[in-house]
Amino acid sequence: MGQHQTIMRLVLLFTLFLAACGAPPTASLTTGALPVPQVDMPAVTRPNFSDAKPVSFGRGGPDGYPVHGIDVARFQTSIDWRAARANGVNFAFIKATEGGDLVDPMFRDHWRGAGRAGVARGAYHFFYHCRPAAEQAAFFIRNVPRTRGALPPVLDMEWTPFSPTCTIRRPPEVLRAEAKIFLDIVEAHYGQRPIIYSTVDFYQENQMWRVGPYPFWLRSVAAHPDDIYGGRHWTFWQYTSTGLIPGIAGEVDINVFDGPSAEWGAWLAANRHP
């Protein structure tokens, strides 16, 4: 055994000894990374929701998933976050920015309200196809704080046919490259692997799974995402835009996490901001 291998084995044995003795976490000498911090895991509340336009998903529908949450923007002007939390809102993705010059006017209110109510919260950026990705990433960073316990940042990429200023459709390889630029910059700043949100048409036409092994948050309001996205992995599923939840005025997008409550706790421990 070489000298380097001997040192590495001693490091491993020493680390295991510290763990067995209940020693406080220290930086790993082999990777330079800190162990996952201990974060209080909030109890999962079952959904007490309805839908203005319900869809029958059949077997495997969203009712079979215990962890539900929402995504919100300026359209949700009144939210009693404590009531929403008590009625099954376990997480919330909150629109923060769009392009390089638009901050959602409700972002700060939603961010504070969700945090005070104990709702796991993350911020998302709506991608503008007529501005460089690096500029958009810098704008997102300027407006979204690094907050302990926050969910990973989200890049929302979809077509914008009704935009008054930008309806271009660039080639798939260009869009994937732009997505990667944004994701790399944001990941370096927050220290969290970002999530990609996409719609069926955009995801398929641009082969977004080729961007890399990111967690995906996928929209599918008429069928299970496994049936729509070819069985490709997803972490969050947006299943309706017409949800009705106590504490939230009007209709709201509702999502589920792909897994039981125990997996939700493990996912939070591994992905929340330390």
Helices and strands as residue ranges (DSSP letters): H 3-20, E 50-51, G 62-64, E 68-72, H 81-86, E 91-98, E 102-103, H 107-116, E 120-126, H 133-143, E 154-157, H 172-190, E 195-198, H 200-205, G 208-211, E 216-219, H 225-228, E 236-244, E 252-257, H 261-271
